[in-house]
Amino acid sequence: MLEMDAATFESLVIEELDQLPDDMFDGLDNVIFVVEDRPEDGSLDLLGLYDGVALTERQAYGVGELPDRIVVYREPHLDICEDEQALRDEVHTTLVHEIAHFYGIDDDRLHELGWA
């Protein structure tokens, strides 16, 4: 298991967000990115989570809505990665995966595209 404190991991996530193409962010509206240690159930099985209503499923969405959240979990990432480069690659994949859920792309399609 790789060791990394929360502040360093959050900085790494920000760096990986900066590496994503601008057009991935063009449609993101009212979305925040959050880093947490683990999912609520305490497991190490989940690397990230999109918590919101996919763009393709929104009906009446507008001003005053709470933001959707994309959560990246630190401890599950550290548990499966042996070095920093593997960690960066996995965080990158997790970010793409969760952003794709915002756009309404499901896990089956993400598997086909190699992002799951």
N, C-alpha and C positions, 0 to 999 in steps of 0.2 A: 504494500500500500504506500502510495506517495504521501508525503507530509507537506502541508501548505496551510498557513493561517488564513482566516477569513478575509482579511484586508488584501492580502496578496492574491488570493483567488479572485476576489471581486475585480481587482485591477486587470487580471488576465482576461476575465470575461469582457470587460470594457475594451481591451485591446482587440479581442476577437470580434466584437461587434463592429469596431472600426474597420476591420478587414472585409466585412461583408459589402457587396455592391450596393450603391445608393438606391438602385431601383427596387431592392427588397424592402426599403423603408418608405418608398413613395406613397404607398397605400395605407401604411400603418397610421391609424388615427386613434387617439385615446388609449394607448397601450404603454404600460410601464414594464421595465425589466427589473427583476428582483433576484438576488442571490440569497438562498437559505441553506442551512446546514444539511437538513434531511426533510423528506416528506413528512406530513403529519403522523403517519403510521410508524415512523421510525425506521422504515426499511431502507435498504441500499439498492433496491431494484429499479427505482425511477430516477432518471437523470435530469429530466426537465418536465415542465407542465405548462400547457396553455390554459389559462383560466379565464374564459370569456365566451362570447358568442361569435362564431366564425362569420366573416364578412358575407359569405354566401347564404347565411341563415338569418341575417338581421332583418327585422321588419321595421319597427319604429325605433330607431336608434338616434339619439341626438344629444343636444345640450343637457348637461346635468347628469349624464350617466357616469357611474363609477368607471374608472379605466379598466380595461382588460389587463391581465397580468401574464407575463412570460417569466416563469420561475426556473432558475438553474440551481440544481442542488450540488453543493460542494462535496460532501462526504461520499456520495455514490460515485462521483467522478474520480475522486482520489482513490477509492477502493479498486477501481478497474484499470487505472493507469499506472504504468511503471516509471515513466519519466515525464518531464515537462512537455516535450513535443507530442507525445501521445495524449496528454491532457489537453493541449491546445487543439489538437485534431478532434478530440471527442467533444469539447466545448463548442467548437465550430459546428460540428454536425448537429449537436443538440439545439443550438440557436436556429439553424436553418430549419430543422424539424419542427420546432415550436412556432416559428414565424409562418411556416407553411400551414400549420393548423389554423392560424388566424385567417389565412386566405381561403380556408375551406378544403385544403388538401388532406385526405385521410391517410391513415397508416398504410393501407394496401398500396395506394399510389406512391407513397414515400418509399416503401420497400422496392417497388418497381424501379424507382429513380435512384435507389442506392443511398437514401438519406434516413433509413430506419434500421 
